[in-house]
Amino acid sequence: MRVEPLDASLSRPRQGGPSFSRRNRLYRAVWRLAWLLLAAWTPPFARRWRRGLLRAFGATMQGSADVRASARIWFPRHLTMGDGSVLAGGVTCYNMATVTIGEGTIVSQGAHLCCGSHELEDPHFQLVAKPIRIGRHCWIAAEAFVGPGVTVGDRAVLGARSVAFADLEAGGVYVGNPARKIRERG
């Protein structure tokens, strides 16, 4: 299945054309319907069921990884979660490229993981997708934003409502917009 964005000069998304193939859009529509009907209403203890549904749609969910019912996953095949990692309620995982979340990492309520952007100088505003990698034992705090191509080092913290468009070093604590390192994690 084609998961890369279509050539904007041919598909013309600025004039209402698609950014992704018909097959990709159909897969995502079936996925959204399945999540809505089978998972979005489930109680917190139904994590095994949600994990199984994500696996059925191609996600790699290790051990006790947990995606809460109100989280939104754009493309399950591009999601890999380590044992004990969590996508909390209201998280948006806009993973048009791969999102890898390490063991024991928490992505808190309302956080946004966004793999896509546009070529600003391209007259057709070409969509570009870049992977996000979040290491082990990290914390992406409430309503934080992680942008395309960002790598978050092991044990790093991105504070509440902070914005990361550049890599975060292992063990660093980052806050603000843009995120800046304020100290080492103890």
VMD Tcl script that draws the C-alpha trace (Angstrom):
set ca {
  {0.00 0.00 0.00}
  {1.30 3.45 -0.91}
  {1.74 5.54 2.22}
  {3.88 8.34 0.85}
  {2.07 11.54 -0.11}
  {1.10 11.87 -3.76}
  {2.96 14.28 -6.01}
  {1.16 17.56 -5.34}
  {1.90 18.86 -8.86}
  {-0.25 16.00 -10.22}
  {-2.89 15.50 -7.49}
  {-3.35 19.26 -6.86}
  {-4.44 19.13 -3.19}
  {-4.62 22.93 -2.99}
  {-7.53 22.70 -5.42}
  {-9.22 19.89 -3.48}
  {-7.27 16.91 -4.84}
  {-6.11 14.08 -2.57}
  {-2.77 13.98 -0.76}
  {-2.78 10.17 -0.54}
  {-3.81 7.27 -2.77}
  {-7.38 6.00 -2.88}
  {-6.30 2.73 -1.27}
  {-4.62 4.61 1.58}
  {-7.72 6.73 2.14}
  {-9.97 3.64 2.12}
  {-7.75 1.87 4.67}
  {-7.86 4.93 6.93}
  {-11.66 5.21 6.59}
  {-12.11 1.54 7.56}
  {-9.66 2.05 10.43}
  {-11.50 5.13 11.76}
  {-14.84 3.31 11.60}
  {-13.41 0.22 13.34}
  {-11.89 2.34 16.13}
  {-15.13 4.30 16.55}
  {-17.30 1.19 16.74}
  {-14.96 -1.18 18.56}
  {-12.62 0.87 20.75}
  {-13.40 4.59 21.19}
  {-16.10 3.85 23.77}
  {-14.24 1.20 25.75}
  {-13.36 1.61 29.45}
  {-9.74 1.97 30.60}
  {-9.36 -1.70 31.57}
  {-10.04 -2.81 27.94}
  {-6.45 -2.02 26.93}
  {-5.86 -5.60 25.67}
  {-8.82 -5.27 23.33}
  {-7.59 -1.92 21.95}
  {-4.06 -3.29 21.60}
  {-5.45 -6.28 19.67}
  {-7.43 -4.03 17.35}
  {-4.37 -1.91 16.63}
  {-2.37 -5.07 15.91}
  {-5.11 -6.29 13.56}
  {-4.62 -3.06 11.58}
  {-0.85 -3.48 11.46}
  {0.52 -1.64 14.52}
  {3.43 -3.15 16.44}
  {2.35 -3.21 20.07}
  {4.86 -4.81 22.42}
  {3.97 -6.29 25.80}
  {1.70 -4.03 27.83}
  {1.69 -0.99 25.49}
  {-1.53 0.96 25.98}
  {-3.49 3.32 23.75}
  {-6.40 4.97 25.55}
  {-9.83 4.97 23.92}
  {-9.90 8.70 23.11}
  {-6.48 8.72 21.42}
  {-6.49 9.17 17.64}
  {-4.11 7.14 15.47}
  {-3.99 8.24 11.82}
  {-2.30 5.14 10.32}
  {-1.82 2.10 12.62}
  {0.73 0.41 10.33}
  {3.12 3.26 11.09}
  {2.90 2.88 14.88}
  {5.39 0.92 17.01}
  {5.05 1.02 20.80}
  {7.40 -0.56 23.32}
  {6.39 -2.51 26.41}
  {4.76 -0.32 29.05}
  {4.42 2.73 26.80}
  {1.20 4.76 26.84}
  {-0.67 7.08 24.49}
  {-3.00 8.84 26.93}
  {-6.49 10.20 26.32}
  {-6.85 12.84 23.63}
  {-3.42 12.17 22.08}
  {-3.26 12.77 18.33}
  {-0.78 10.55 16.52}
  {-0.75 12.01 12.99}
  {1.63 9.34 11.74}
  {1.80 9.62 7.98}
  {5.40 8.45 8.56}
  {6.51 6.02 11.26}
  {6.17 6.84 14.94}
  {8.28 4.70 17.25}
  {7.69 4.99 20.99}
  {10.16 3.28 23.33}
  {9.58 1.11 26.36}
  {8.09 2.84 29.39}
  {7.41 6.13 27.59}
  {4.30 8.18 28.40}
  {2.69 10.53 25.89}
  {0.27 12.52 28.08}
  {-3.22 13.88 27.53}
  {-3.76 16.03 24.47}
  {-0.20 15.71 23.14}
  {0.25 15.85 19.37}
  {2.76 13.76 17.40}
  {2.81 15.17 13.85}
  {4.90 13.55 11.10}
  {3.78 15.87 8.29}
  {4.52 19.31 6.97}
  {4.69 21.06 3.59}
  {7.46 22.31 1.33}
  {7.03 26.05 1.84}
  {8.84 27.02 -1.38}
  {7.00 24.50 -3.57}
  {4.25 26.23 -5.59}
  {2.09 23.10 -5.13}
  {2.72 23.04 -1.34}
  {3.99 19.42 -1.45}
  {3.22 17.38 1.66}
  {6.32 15.88 3.28}
  {6.30 13.12 5.90}
  {9.19 12.43 8.30}
  {9.35 9.83 11.09}
  {9.27 10.56 14.80}
  {11.28 8.47 17.24}
  {10.70 8.75 20.98}
  {13.17 6.81 23.12}
  {12.74 4.73 26.24}
  {11.36 6.10 29.53}
  {10.52 9.53 28.10}
  {7.66 11.78 29.07}
  {5.86 13.92 26.51}
  {3.73 16.03 28.86}
  {0.17 17.27 28.41}
  {-0.61 19.11 25.16}
  {3.02 19.07 23.98}
  {3.76 18.99 20.23}
  {6.44 16.85 18.57}
  {7.06 17.78 14.94}
  {8.19 15.88 11.84}
  {11.58 14.20 11.93}
  {12.19 14.74 15.66}
  {14.10 12.20 17.73}
  {13.57 12.31 21.48}
  {16.48 10.72 23.35}
  {15.98 8.16 26.12}
  {14.65 9.60 29.42}
  {14.04 13.06 27.91}
  {11.08 15.16 29.06}
  {9.12 17.60 26.92}
  {7.13 19.86 29.26}
  {3.43 20.65 29.05}
  {2.45 22.65 25.95}
  {6.05 22.71 24.75}
  {6.89 22.45 21.04}
  {9.75 20.32 19.68}
  {10.85 20.82 16.06}
  {14.44 19.73 16.77}
  {15.89 16.63 18.41}
  {15.87 16.40 22.21}
  {19.00 15.02 23.89}
  {18.80 11.96 26.13}
  {18.05 12.83 29.75}
  {17.24 16.49 29.06}
  {14.22 18.38 30.35}
  {12.78 20.75 27.72}
  {10.12 23.47 27.95}
  {8.74 26.29 25.84}
  {8.08 27.14 22.22}
  {10.44 26.33 20.72}
  {11.51 23.80 23.32}
  {14.78 24.60 25.07}
  {16.72 22.51 27.52}
  {16.48 23.78 31.09}
  {18.25 20.99 32.97}
  {19.16 17.32 33.11}
  {16.65 14.80 34.40}
  {17.65 13.54 37.87}
}
mol new
graphics top color blue
foreach p $ca { graphics top sphere $p radius 0.5 }
foreach p [lrange $ca 0 end-1] q [lrange $ca 1 end] { graphics top cylinder $p $q radius 0.2 }
display resetview
